[in-house]
Amino acid sequence: MLFDIRTIIGALLGCYGVVLVITSLVQDPAAQEAKTGGIDVNLWAGLGMLGVAVVFVGWAFLRPVQVPEAPELTLEDFTPDR
């Protein structure tokens, strides 16, 4: 597979999403929810990032980059027209 920025973006968003979900599960939920008005922001942001990462990676695999084939050159292509 060729270099595709969609896989890089998907991988980075996936890593950040996993970190946020793990952070949400490990940290004290009462302290975090008190700061954010009763919403577990780390969990929802992490799940959102994981969802977007799945979309990017799926997009890269379902629609791969198509490289056009180079035309075959002959000697007549290099001779000047007179």
Secondary structure, 3 states (H helix, E strand, C coil): CCCCHHHHHHHHHHHHHHHHHHHHHHCCHHHHHHHHCCCCHHHHHHHHHHHHHHHHHHHHHHCCCCCCCCCCCCHHHCCCCC
